[in-house]
Amino acid sequence: MSARKRRPVPDTPALIDLRVLFVAAVVSAPAAYRAGQGLLTPDQALVRFVVVLAGCTALMAVLRAAWPLVAGEPATPAVETAEIPDQADPEVSPPPG
């Protein structure tokens, strides 16, 4: 069986992703609850969800743009390179045996 290939990551992120939809649904859940009780019409609950979704999308776009400025450059791990002696170097003796 061959391993599944991952889809390549796009250069620009999607405007609306699943996390934004989830946050908007959680934040607008009281409107859905009130619509279920008959205190709001379904239209009002849907409008509240769309407004919250637009706000979450705008906030996510601002965070995506500002995060590299706030976080700075990621720290690169210090990698030490060991010098490998050249086999043609006359100062290095060949291994015994």
KATARA-V23895 format. One line per field, one symbol per residue. burial: + if it has 24 or more other ideal C-beta (glycine too) atoms within 12 Angstrom, else -. A space follows every 50 residues. Layout:
burial = ???
This chain:
burial = -------------------+---+---+--++------------+--++- -++--++--+-------------------------------------
